[in-house]
Amino acid sequence: MAKTDSSDPNGEAIARGEIVRLNKIIEALMNRAERSASVGNSDFGLFETAVVLEGEVRQRTAELQAALQENERMTWALEEANRRLELLSTIDPLTGLANRRRFAEVLAAEWSRALRSADPLGAVMVDVDRFKLYNDRYGHLAGDACLKRVALALSANVRAPSDLVARFGGEEFSIILPGADQAAALLVGERVRRAVAELAEPHLGMPLGIVTISVGTASTIPVPDGNADRLLDAADAALYQAKDGGRNQVVGVAAGSAS
């Protein structure tokens, strides 16, 4: 009899087929034995063989059913592991926010949706002010803890669940604002700026003595020949205006058609 490997993706079909085949064999033998007995020509050898074979078939059937259950368990475990791996591949391990890959996926999807509906799409770029000085003064472990607190403040002050907050890289964060015009984007930008300042995280390298952020916002209504990257470029340019203007402030620009 063929052996069934529970790790074989075709193992379930093979096992079920073998169960059916073996049961058909034993059914045929038992029918033959019964017919022989009914005409007074009882074939005890045939009957005994059928009985023995029936026991073997029952045992093999139980083994195959156990193998099927194990195969189903392993399949579920593999699918669950794949789901967890996919989730981990889109999350920043330090802050627990979406990572840059996930940000790009959501931005593309929201751009397409806004293009179909002719709704505005906003973006926010955030930079922790003079973070290198913070790391130099307090150490990288403290810097990591600071980024986690900033991440929590950002997440708690967007228009959940529509907005996506992501760690863009290093001390930079980004936010996607579906349906947000320039005024709404500025409002979110100011809200997250104020939330981080209210943490009152000590930073003696800053004029206020606390951790602050600079924020750039932009909004556009996507057009067919537009480009989502131009929206980010506009928000990034606004961010640098905020930094050049003294930091701890929000600057917003209209990205036009982002073409």
PyMOL commands that set and color helices and strands:
alter all, ss='L'
color gray80, all
select helices_A, chain A and resi 11-38+44-88+100-117+131-138+140-155+182-198+228-244
alter helices_A, ss='H'
color red, helices_A
select strands_A, chain A and resi 121-128+164-169+172-178+213-220+250-254
alter strands_A, ss='S'
color yellow, strands_A
deselect
rebuild
show_as cartoon
